[in-house]
């Protein structure tokens, strides 16, 4: 059985810091970010806990490929992606619970 994958973008309250990640369990992973489950992580240090973008893929392999592609891009490209999908930059946490 293939396992689905997600690519997601988080930001901090001021939208000054972005974090791009990949996971096979989006609700669990975002909960970890929000609760600072890993207190020494980048997202905990910079308070990146607002889910502003996510995309589902049929397999985790496809999600990882997309994450690598996006990480190779510019900050502007990531911002454009968020603006297209979520122009108000609302926290999508309630949408995925």
Backbone torsions as a table, in degrees:
resi	resn	phi	psi	omega
1	UNK	NA	130.8	178.3
2	UNK	-75.9	143.0	178.0
3	UNK	-103.7	128.4	179.5
4	UNK	-67.0	159.8	178.3
5	UNK	-136.3	157.9	-179.2
6	UNK	-130.6	140.4	167.2
7	UNK	-108.9	137.4	-176.9
8	UNK	-143.3	155.2	175.6
9	UNK	-123.8	133.0	175.2
10	UNK	-114.8	156.0	171.9
11	UNK	-138.9	167.2	174.7
12	UNK	-89.9	177.6	-175.3
13	UNK	-57.1	-38.2	-177.5
14	UNK	-87.5	-1.0	-178.5
15	UNK	62.0	22.6	-178.5
16	UNK	-90.0	-17.2	-179.5
17	UNK	-126.3	133.2	176.1
18	UNK	-115.3	148.0	175.6
19	UNK	-134.3	129.1	179.3
20	UNK	-109.8	129.8	-179.3
21	UNK	-140.3	173.1	178.2
22	UNK	-138.3	144.6	-179.4
23	UNK	-158.0	163.7	173.3
24	UNK	-101.8	-8.2	179.7
25	UNK	-136.6	88.4	-173.2
26	UNK	-62.7	-48.8	-179.4
27	UNK	-57.7	-43.6	-179.3
28	UNK	-64.9	-43.0	-177.2
29	UNK	-67.0	-42.0	180.0
30	UNK	-67.1	-37.2	175.3
31	UNK	-59.7	-40.0	178.0
32	UNK	-62.0	-41.4	177.5
33	UNK	-64.1	-46.0	-175.9
34	UNK	-65.7	-33.7	-178.7
35	UNK	-94.2	2.8	-178.3
36	UNK	53.2	47.8	179.6
37	UNK	-55.3	-36.3	175.4
38	UNK	-108.6	89.8	-170.7
39	UNK	-63.0	-20.7	-179.3
40	UNK	-98.7	8.5	-177.1
41	UNK	-77.2	164.5	177.3
42	UNK	-57.0	-47.0	-176.0
43	UNK	-66.5	-34.7	177.1
44	UNK	-69.7	-43.7	-178.5
45	UNK	-61.4	-40.6	-175.7
46	UNK	-104.2	12.3	176.5
47	UNK	55.0	41.0	175.9
48	UNK	-85.1	99.8	-176.8
49	UNK	-138.9	11.3	178.5
50	UNK	-107.3	117.1	179.2
51	UNK	-78.8	111.6	-176.9
52	UNK	-111.6	-8.4	178.6
53	UNK	-159.0	141.5	167.9
54	UNK	-154.8	155.5	177.7
55	UNK	-144.2	137.0	-179.9
56	UNK	-98.0	145.3	177.4
57	UNK	-125.9	154.8	-179.0
58	UNK	-63.2	-34.4	-179.6
59	UNK	-131.3	156.1	177.2
60	UNK	-65.4	-31.5	178.5
61	UNK	-61.5	-43.0	177.8
62	UNK	-64.8	-39.2	179.1
63	UNK	-64.2	-41.9	179.1
64	UNK	-63.8	-40.5	177.6
65	UNK	-61.5	-42.8	178.9
66	UNK	-66.7	-40.1	177.8
67	UNK	-58.9	-45.4	179.3
68	UNK	-62.1	-40.9	179.2
69	UNK	-62.4	-47.0	-179.0
70	UNK	-67.4	-37.1	178.8
71	UNK	-65.0	-26.5	177.4
72	UNK	-78.3	-10.5	-178.7
73	UNK	-89.9	179.9	-177.7
74	UNK	-87.7	166.0	174.5
75	UNK	-60.3	-39.8	179.6
76	UNK	-59.2	-41.2	179.0
77	UNK	-62.5	-38.7	178.1
78	UNK	-67.4	-42.5	177.9
79	UNK	-63.0	-42.2	177.9
80	UNK	-61.4	-39.6	178.2
81	UNK	-61.9	-45.1	178.2
82	UNK	-64.5	-48.0	-178.6
83	UNK	-58.9	-35.3	179.4
84	UNK	-70.2	-43.0	-175.6
85	UNK	-87.9	-29.4	-172.2
86	UNK	-147.6	70.3	-172.7
87	UNK	-58.6	-25.3	179.1
88	UNK	-88.3	-5.1	-178.4
89	UNK	55.1	39.9	177.6
90	UNK	-74.1	150.9	176.7
91	UNK	-71.8	119.5	-175.9
92	UNK	-87.0	10.0	-177.3
93	UNK	-52.2	-48.2	-178.2
94	UNK	-63.9	-25.3	179.5
95	UNK	-69.9	-28.8	-173.6
96	UNK	-104.7	-7.1	-177.3
97	UNK	-69.0	NA	NA
